[in-house]
Amino acid sequence: MIPIYLASDCTPVLPGLLAQEFEVVREPGPWIRGMVTSGSLGASAQVMEQLPDLEIIANFGVGVDRVDLEAARARGLVVANTPDVLTESVAELALGLLLSAARRLPAAERTLRSGGWSVPSLGTQIYGKSCGLVGMGRIGSAIARRAEAFGMEIAYFARHPREVGYRYIPDLLELARQSDFLVLIVPGGPETDGLVTAEVLEALGPTGILINVARGSVVDEAALVSALVEGRLGGAGLDVFAREPEVPRELLALDQVVLTPHIGSATQEARRAMAELCVANLRSFFTTGKARTPF
C-alpha cells in the first residue's frame, strides 16, 4: 500500500477512510509519497524536506495559505484541496453569525442563563439592510443567495466583476461606506493580507457590522479590536482570527461581538464530504497522475 503521512486527523472519519486504501503513517519519513494536512496546519518547506519521495499534498479544506506553495512548486509537488463540498456549511455559518450579531443573540442568551430577562440594548433587523460581500466565489455566491432571501440588498467587491446579478463595487472603501454588513469570504495569503484596514472599518462605521468567515489575516486585527472597543464599529461576527487559537482578550467582554472557533465547515455533512474528497484526490493522483481537485 502507498504510504501516506497523516499530519492531522482533521476529522474523526478521515483516518478510517484513508486506511481502507493507503498505509497511514503518523510521522514524516523518507518513504512517504503522499501527505494529508489540515487548512490550519498546512505544510512548511521544512516538513517537505523530511519527505524526499513526496509527490502530493492533500489539503483538508479549501484554504492552502498555510502550505508553502513556492516550496511545493519548486519540488514539482501537486497540491490538492477540497472546494465545493463545504460551501453550503460555511455560507450557513456566515448567515448565522450575521443574524446573531445583528440581534445580539449570545448576549441575550447569557442574560437569560444568568437569571435576567430584559436585554441591555436592542439589536437591529437585517431586512432591507445592505450586505457587502468581499469576495464572490462559490461561498460568496451562496452567502449572497441566503442574504437576498432575507430581504437584504447585495453588493460585492472582487478583483473582477462576476456574472452573478449583484452590484459590483470595484473599491473596497466605497463598498464599506454603502454597507450595513460587510462579509469577508476571500482566500488567505499575501494578496489579501491586511485587506480590511482601519480605513475600511471606519468606512463601515459605528452602526456597521463585520462578519469574517475568511481568514483572520484578511483583517488588521489590532484596528478591529480598537474600533469595536471604542464604538467606532457597531459589531462583529468572527469565526477566524489572526493568531489562532489565540483570540484577543478585549473581544471576549464585548456583547456586540459574536465569536466562534473556526467552525465554518464543522458540520457532519461537510466534514464527511471533505474527507471523502481528500481521499479521492489521493486515489486519483496515484491512479491517473492527476488529483481530482488540484489547487
Contacts in CASP RR format, 6 or more apart in sequence:
PFRMAT RR
TARGET T0000
AUTHOR 0000-0000-0000
METHOD contacts of the structure
MODEL  1
MIPIYLASDCTPVLPGLLAQEFEVVREPGPWIRGMVTSGSLGASAQVMEQ
LPDLEIIANFGVGVDRVDLEAARARGLVVANTPDVLTESVAELALGLLLS
AARRLPAAERTLRSGGWSVPSLGTQIYGKSCGLVGMGRIGSAIARRAEAF
GMEIAYFARHPREVGYRYIPDLLELARQSDFLVLIVPGGPETDGLVTAEV
LEALGPTGILINVARGSVVDEAALVSALVEGRLGGAGLDVFAREPEVPRE
LLALDQVVLTPHIGSATQEARRAMAELCVANLRSFFTTGKARTPF
1 21 0 8 1.000
1 22 0 8 1.000
1 23 0 8 1.000
2 22 0 8 1.000
2 23 0 8 1.000
2 33 0 8 1.000
2 34 0 8 1.000
2 282 0 8 1.000
2 286 0 8 1.000
3 22 0 8 1.000
3 23 0 8 1.000
3 25 0 8 1.000
3 31 0 8 1.000
3 32 0 8 1.000
3 33 0 8 1.000
3 34 0 8 1.000
4 18 0 8 1.000
4 22 0 8 1.000
4 23 0 8 1.000
4 24 0 8 1.000
4 25 0 8 1.000
4 32 0 8 1.000
4 33 0 8 1.000
4 34 0 8 1.000
4 35 0 8 1.000
4 36 0 8 1.000
4 282 0 8 1.000
5 25 0 8 1.000
5 26 0 8 1.000
5 27 0 8 1.000
5 28 0 8 1.000
5 29 0 8 1.000
5 32 0 8 1.000
5 34 0 8 1.000
5 35 0 8 1.000
5 36 0 8 1.000
5 51 0 8 1.000
5 54 0 8 1.000
6 14 0 8 1.000
6 15 0 8 1.000
6 18 0 8 1.000
6 24 0 8 1.000
6 25 0 8 1.000
6 26 0 8 1.000
6 36 0 8 1.000
7 28 0 8 1.000
7 35 0 8 1.000
7 36 0 8 1.000
7 37 0 8 1.000
7 38 0 8 1.000
7 41 0 8 1.000
7 42 0 8 1.000
7 43 0 8 1.000
7 47 0 8 1.000
8 36 0 8 1.000
8 37 0 8 1.000
8 38 0 8 1.000
8 40 0 8 1.000
8 41 0 8 1.000
8 60 0 8 1.000
9 15 0 8 1.000
10 36 0 8 1.000
10 38 0 8 1.000
10 60 0 8 1.000
10 271 0 8 1.000
10 274 0 8 1.000
10 275 0 8 1.000
10 278 0 8 1.000
11 60 0 8 1.000
11 271 0 8 1.000
11 272 0 8 1.000
11 274 0 8 1.000
11 275 0 8 1.000
13 271 0 8 1.000
13 272 0 8 1.000
13 275 0 8 1.000
14 36 0 8 1.000
14 60 0 8 1.000
14 275 0 8 1.000
14 278 0 8 1.000
14 279 0 8 1.000
15 24 0 8 1.000
16 24 0 8 1.000
17 275 0 8 1.000
17 276 0 8 1.000
17 279 0 8 1.000
18 24 0 8 1.000
18 36 0 8 1.000
18 278 0 8 1.000
18 279 0 8 1.000
18 282 0 8 1.000
21 279 0 8 1.000
21 282 0 8 1.000
21 283 0 8 1.000
22 282 0 8 1.000
25 32 0 8 1.000
28 47 0 8 1.000
28 50 0 8 1.000
28 51 0 8 1.000
29 50 0 8 1.000
29 51 0 8 1.000
30 50 0 8 1.000
30 51 0 8 1.000
30 52 0 8 1.000
30 53 0 8 1.000
31 53 0 8 1.000
32 51 0 8 1.000
32 53 0 8 1.000
32 54 0 8 1.000
33 53 0 8 1.000
33 54 0 8 1.000
33 55 0 8 1.000
33 56 0 8 1.000
33 286 0 8 1.000
34 51 0 8 1.000
34 54 0 8 1.000
34 55 0 8 1.000
34 56 0 8 1.000
34 57 0 8 1.000
34 58 0 8 1.000
34 282 0 8 1.000
35 43 0 8 1.000
35 47 0 8 1.000
35 51 0 8 1.000
35 54 0 8 1.000
35 56 0 8 1.000
35 57 0 8 1.000
35 58 0 8 1.000
36 58 0 8 1.000
36 60 0 8 1.000
36 278 0 8 1.000
36 282 0 8 1.000
37 43 0 8 1.000
37 57 0 8 1.000
37 58 0 8 1.000
37 59 0 8 1.000
37 60 0 8 1.000
37 66 0 8 1.000
37 67 0 8 1.000
38 59 0 8 1.000
38 60 0 8 1.000
38 61 0 8 1.000
39 59 0 8 1.000
39 60 0 8 1.000
39 61 0 8 1.000
39 63 0 8 1.000
39 64 0 8 1.000
39 65 0 8 1.000
39 66 0 8 1.000
39 67 0 8 1.000
40 66 0 8 1.000
40 244 0 8 1.000
40 262 0 8 1.000
41 66 0 8 1.000
42 59 0 8 1.000
42 64 0 8 1.000
42 66 0 8 1.000
42 67 0 8 1.000
43 57 0 8 1.000
43 66 0 8 1.000
43 67 0 8 1.000
43 68 0 8 1.000
43 72 0 8 1.000
44 68 0 8 1.000
44 71 0 8 1.000
45 68 0 8 1.000
45 70 0 8 1.000
45 71 0 8 1.000
48 54 0 8 1.000
48 68 0 8 1.000
48 71 0 8 1.000
48 72 0 8 1.000
48 75 0 8 1.000
48 77 0 8 1.000
54 75 0 8 1.000
54 77 0 8 1.000
55 77 0 8 1.000
55 78 0 8 1.000
55 285 0 8 1.000
56 77 0 8 1.000
56 78 0 8 1.000
56 79 0 8 1.000
56 80 0 8 1.000
56 281 0 8 1.000
56 282 0 8 1.000
56 285 0 8 1.000
56 286 0 8 1.000
56 291 0 8 1.000
57 67 0 8 1.000
57 72 0 8 1.000
57 77 0 8 1.000
57 78 0 8 1.000
57 79 0 8 1.000
57 80 0 8 1.000
58 80 0 8 1.000
58 278 0 8 1.000
58 279 0 8 1.000
58 281 0 8 1.000
58 282 0 8 1.000
58 291 0 8 1.000
59 67 0 8 1.000
59 79 0 8 1.000
59 80 0 8 1.000
59 81 0 8 1.000
59 82 0 8 1.000
59 278 0 8 1.000
59 295 0 8 1.000
60 82 0 8 1.000
60 274 0 8 1.000
60 275 0 8 1.000
60 278 0 8 1.000
61 81 0 8 1.000
61 82 0 8 1.000
61 86 0 8 1.000
61 265 0 8 1.000
61 274 0 8 1.000
62 81 0 8 1.000
62 82 0 8 1.000
62 83 0 8 1.000
62 86 0 8 1.000
62 187 0 8 1.000
63 81 0 8 1.000
63 187 0 8 1.000
63 188 0 8 1.000
63 215 0 8 1.000
64 79 0 8 1.000
64 81 0 8 1.000
64 295 0 8 1.000
65 187 0 8 1.000
65 188 0 8 1.000
65 189 0 8 1.000
65 215 0 8 1.000
65 217 0 8 1.000
67 79 0 8 1.000
69 79 0 8 1.000
69 295 0 8 1.000
72 79 0 8 1.000
78 285 0 8 1.000
78 290 0 8 1.000
78 291 0 8 1.000
78 294 0 8 1.000
79 294 0 8 1.000
79 295 0 8 1.000
80 278 0 8 1.000
80 281 0 8 1.000
80 285 0 8 1.000
80 291 0 8 1.000
80 292 0 8 1.000
80 293 0 8 1.000
80 294 0 8 1.000
80 295 0 8 1.000
81 293 0 8 1.000
81 295 0 8 1.000
82 273 0 8 1.000
82 274 0 8 1.000
82 277 0 8 1.000
82 278 0 8 1.000
82 281 0 8 1.000
82 293 0 8 1.000
83 138 0 8 1.000
83 293 0 8 1.000
84 138 0 8 1.000
84 293 0 8 1.000
85 270 0 8 1.000
85 273 0 8 1.000
85 274 0 8 1.000
85 276 0 8 1.000
85 277 0 8 1.000
86 264 0 8 1.000
86 265 0 8 1.000
86 270 0 8 1.000
86 273 0 8 1.000
86 274 0 8 1.000
87 138 0 8 1.000
87 139 0 8 1.000
87 142 0 8 1.000
88 142 0 8 1.000
88 270 0 8 1.000
89 264 0 8 1.000
89 265 0 8 1.000
89 266 0 8 1.000
89 267 0 8 1.000
89 269 0 8 1.000
89 270 0 8 1.000
90 139 0 8 1.000
90 142 0 8 1.000
90 185 0 8 1.000
90 213 0 8 1.000
90 264 0 8 1.000
90 265 0 8 1.000
90 270 0 8 1.000
91 139 0 8 1.000
91 140 0 8 1.000
91 142 0 8 1.000
91 143 0 8 1.000
91 145 0 8 1.000
91 146 0 8 1.000
92 146 0 8 1.000
92 267 0 8 1.000
93 213 0 8 1.000
93 239 0 8 1.000
93 260 0 8 1.000
93 263 0 8 1.000
93 264 0 8 1.000
94 139 0 8 1.000
94 143 0 8 1.000
94 146 0 8 1.000
94 183 0 8 1.000
94 185 0 8 1.000
94 211 0 8 1.000
94 213 0 8 1.000
95 143 0 8 1.000
95 146 0 8 1.000
95 147 0 8 1.000
95 150 0 8 1.000
97 211 0 8 1.000
97 213 0 8 1.000
97 237 0 8 1.000
97 238 0 8 1.000
97 239 0 8 1.000
97 258 0 8 1.000
97 260 0 8 1.000
98 126 0 8 1.000
98 131 0 8 1.000
98 147 0 8 1.000
98 181 0 8 1.000
98 183 0 8 1.000
98 209 0 8 1.000
98 211 0 8 1.000
98 237 0 8 1.000
99 105 0 8 1.000
99 126 0 8 1.000
100 106 0 8 1.000
100 237 0 8 1.000
100 258 0 8 1.000
101 209 0 8 1.000
101 211 0 8 1.000
101 235 0 8 1.000
101 236 0 8 1.000
101 237 0 8 1.000
101 256 0 8 1.000
101 257 0 8 1.000
101 258 0 8 1.000
102 123 0 8 1.000
102 124 0 8 1.000
102 125 0 8 1.000
102 126 0 8 1.000
102 181 0 8 1.000
102 209 0 8 1.000
103 123 0 8 1.000
103 124 0 8 1.000
104 119 0 8 1.000
104 121 0 8 1.000
104 123 0 8 1.000
104 255 0 8 1.000
104 256 0 8 1.000
105 258 0 8 1.000
106 255 0 8 1.000
106 258 0 8 1.000
107 119 0 8 1.000
107 120 0 8 1.000
107 255 0 8 1.000
107 256 0 8 1.000
108 119 0 8 1.000
111 117 0 8 1.000
111 118 0 8 1.000
111 119 0 8 1.000
111 120 0 8 1.000
120 255 0 8 1.000
121 255 0 8 1.000
124 180 0 8 1.000
124 207 0 8 1.000
126 147 0 8 1.000
126 150 0 8 1.000
126 151 0 8 1.000
126 152 0 8 1.000
126 180 0 8 1.000
126 181 0 8 1.000
127 150 0 8 1.000
127 151 0 8 1.000
127 152 0 8 1.000
128 151 0 8 1.000
128 152 0 8 1.000
128 153 0 8 1.000
129 152 0 8 1.000
129 153 0 8 1.000
129 180 0 8 1.000
129 181 0 8 1.000
130 152 0 8 1.000
130 153 0 8 1.000
130 154 0 8 1.000
130 155 0 8 1.000
130 178 0 8 1.000
130 179 0 8 1.000
130 180 0 8 1.000
130 181 0 8 1.000
131 144 0 8 1.000
131 147 0 8 1.000
131 152 0 8 1.000
131 153 0 8 1.000
131 154 0 8 1.000
131 155 0 8 1.000
131 179 0 8 1.000
131 180 0 8 1.000
131 181 0 8 1.000
131 183 0 8 1.000
132 154 0 8 1.000
132 155 0 8 1.000
132 156 0 8 1.000
132 157 0 8 1.000
132 175 0 8 1.000
132 178 0 8 1.000
132 179 0 8 1.000
132 181 0 8 1.000
132 182 0 8 1.000
132 183 0 8 1.000
133 140 0 8 1.000
133 143 0 8 1.000
133 144 0 8 1.000
133 154 0 8 1.000
133 155 0 8 1.000
133 156 0 8 1.000
133 157 0 8 1.000
133 166 0 8 1.000
133 183 0 8 1.000
133 185 0 8 1.000
134 156 0 8 1.000
134 157 0 8 1.000
134 158 0 8 1.000
134 172 0 8 1.000
134 175 0 8 1.000
134 182 0 8 1.000
134 183 0 8 1.000
134 184 0 8 1.000
134 185 0 8 1.000
134 186 0 8 1.000
134 195 0 8 1.000
134 196 0 8 1.000
134 214 0 8 1.000
134 218 0 8 1.000
135 156 0 8 1.000
135 157 0 8 1.000
135 158 0 8 1.000
135 184 0 8 1.000
135 185 0 8 1.000
135 186 0 8 1.000
136 144 0 8 1.000
136 156 0 8 1.000
136 158 0 8 1.000
136 162 0 8 1.000
136 164 0 8 1.000
136 166 0 8 1.000
137 158 0 8 1.000
137 162 0 8 1.000
137 185 0 8 1.000
139 185 0 8 1.000
139 213 0 8 1.000
140 156 0 8 1.000
140 183 0 8 1.000
140 185 0 8 1.000
141 162 0 8 1.000
141 164 0 8 1.000
143 183 0 8 1.000
143 185 0 8 1.000
144 154 0 8 1.000
144 156 0 8 1.000
144 164 0 8 1.000
144 166 0 8 1.000
147 154 0 8 1.000
147 181 0 8 1.000
147 183 0 8 1.000
148 154 0 8 1.000
152 181 0 8 1.000
154 166 0 8 1.000
154 167 0 8 1.000
155 166 0 8 1.000
155 167 0 8 1.000
155 168 0 8 1.000
155 169 0 8 1.000
155 175 0 8 1.000
155 178 0 8 1.000
155 179 0 8 1.000
156 162 0 8 1.000
156 164 0 8 1.000
156 166 0 8 1.000
156 167 0 8 1.000
156 168 0 8 1.000
156 169 0 8 1.000
156 175 0 8 1.000
157 168 0 8 1.000
157 169 0 8 1.000
157 170 0 8 1.000
157 171 0 8 1.000
157 172 0 8 1.000
157 175 0 8 1.000
158 168 0 8 1.000
161 168 0 8 1.000
161 170 0 8 1.000
162 168 0 8 1.000
169 175 0 8 1.000
169 178 0 8 1.000
172 195 0 8 1.000
172 196 0 8 1.000
172 200 0 8 1.000
173 199 0 8 1.000
173 200 0 8 1.000
173 203 0 8 1.000
174 203 0 8 1.000
175 182 0 8 1.000
176 182 0 8 1.000
176 200 0 8 1.000
176 201 0 8 1.000
176 203 0 8 1.000
176 204 0 8 1.000
176 205 0 8 1.000
177 203 0 8 1.000
177 204 0 8 1.000
179 204 0 8 1.000
179 208 0 8 1.000
180 207 0 8 1.000
180 208 0 8 1.000
180 209 0 8 1.000
181 208 0 8 1.000
181 209 0 8 1.000
181 210 0 8 1.000
181 211 0 8 1.000
182 196 0 8 1.000
182 200 0 8 1.000
182 204 0 8 1.000
182 208 0 8 1.000
182 209 0 8 1.000
182 210 0 8 1.000
182 211 0 8 1.000
183 211 0 8 1.000
183 212 0 8 1.000
183 213 0 8 1.000
184 196 0 8 1.000
184 210 0 8 1.000
184 211 0 8 1.000
184 212 0 8 1.000
184 213 0 8 1.000
184 214 0 8 1.000
184 218 0 8 1.000
184 219 0 8 1.000
185 213 0 8 1.000
185 214 0 8 1.000
186 192 0 8 1.000
186 195 0 8 1.000
186 214 0 8 1.000
186 215 0 8 1.000
186 218 0 8 1.000
187 214 0 8 1.000
187 215 0 8 1.000
188 214 0 8 1.000
188 215 0 8 1.000
188 217 0 8 1.000
188 218 0 8 1.000
189 215 0 8 1.000
189 217 0 8 1.000
192 214 0 8 1.000
192 215 0 8 1.000
192 217 0 8 1.000
192 218 0 8 1.000
193 217 0 8 1.000
193 218 0 8 1.000
194 217 0 8 1.000
194 218 0 8 1.000
194 219 0 8 1.000
194 220 0 8 1.000
195 218 0 8 1.000
195 219 0 8 1.000
196 210 0 8 1.000
196 218 0 8 1.000
196 219 0 8 1.000
196 220 0 8 1.000
196 224 0 8 1.000
197 220 0 8 1.000
197 223 0 8 1.000
198 220 0 8 1.000
198 223 0 8 1.000
198 226 0 8 1.000
198 227 0 8 1.000
201 210 0 8 1.000
201 220 0 8 1.000
201 223 0 8 1.000
201 224 0 8 1.000
201 227 0 8 1.000
201 232 0 8 1.000
201 233 0 8 1.000
202 227 0 8 1.000
202 232 0 8 1.000
204 210 0 8 1.000
204 233 0 8 1.000
205 227 0 8 1.000
205 232 0 8 1.000
205 233 0 8 1.000
205 234 0 8 1.000
206 231 0 8 1.000
206 232 0 8 1.000
206 233 0 8 1.000
206 234 0 8 1.000
207 234 0 8 1.000
208 233 0 8 1.000
208 234 0 8 1.000
208 235 0 8 1.000
209 233 0 8 1.000
209 234 0 8 1.000
209 235 0 8 1.000
209 236 0 8 1.000
209 237 0 8 1.000
210 219 0 8 1.000
210 224 0 8 1.000
210 233 0 8 1.000
210 235 0 8 1.000
210 236 0 8 1.000
210 237 0 8 1.000
210 238 0 8 1.000
211 236 0 8 1.000
211 237 0 8 1.000
211 238 0 8 1.000
212 218 0 8 1.000
212 219 0 8 1.000
212 236 0 8 1.000
212 237 0 8 1.000
212 238 0 8 1.000
212 239 0 8 1.000
212 240 0 8 1.000
213 239 0 8 1.000
213 240 0 8 1.000
213 264 0 8 1.000
214 240 0 8 1.000
215 240 0 8 1.000
216 240 0 8 1.000
216 241 0 8 1.000
216 242 0 8 1.000
216 244 0 8 1.000
217 242 0 8 1.000
219 242 0 8 1.000
221 241 0 8 1.000
221 242 0 8 1.000
221 248 0 8 1.000
224 233 0 8 1.000
224 236 0 8 1.000
225 248 0 8 1.000
225 250 0 8 1.000
225 251 0 8 1.000
226 232 0 8 1.000
227 233 0 8 1.000
228 234 0 8 1.000
228 235 0 8 1.000
228 236 0 8 1.000
228 250 0 8 1.000
228 251 0 8 1.000
228 254 0 8 1.000
228 256 0 8 1.000
228 257 0 8 1.000
229 250 0 8 1.000
229 254 0 8 1.000
234 256 0 8 1.000
235 254 0 8 1.000
235 256 0 8 1.000
235 257 0 8 1.000
236 251 0 8 1.000
236 256 0 8 1.000
236 257 0 8 1.000
236 258 0 8 1.000
237 257 0 8 1.000
237 258 0 8 1.000
237 259 0 8 1.000
237 260 0 8 1.000
238 251 0 8 1.000
238 257 0 8 1.000
238 258 0 8 1.000
238 259 0 8 1.000
238 260 0 8 1.000
239 260 0 8 1.000
239 261 0 8 1.000
239 262 0 8 1.000
239 263 0 8 1.000
239 264 0 8 1.000
240 262 0 8 1.000
241 247 0 8 1.000
241 248 0 8 1.000
241 262 0 8 1.000
244 262 0 8 1.000
245 261 0 8 1.000
247 259 0 8 1.000
251 257 0 8 1.000
251 259 0 8 1.000
252 259 0 8 1.000
264 270 0 8 1.000
265 271 0 8 1.000
265 274 0 8 1.000
277 292 0 8 1.000
277 293 0 8 1.000
280 292 0 8 1.000
281 291 0 8 1.000
281 292 0 8 1.000
281 293 0 8 1.000
281 294 0 8 1.000
282 291 0 8 1.000
284 290 0 8 1.000
284 291 0 8 1.000
284 292 0 8 1.000
285 291 0 8 1.000
END
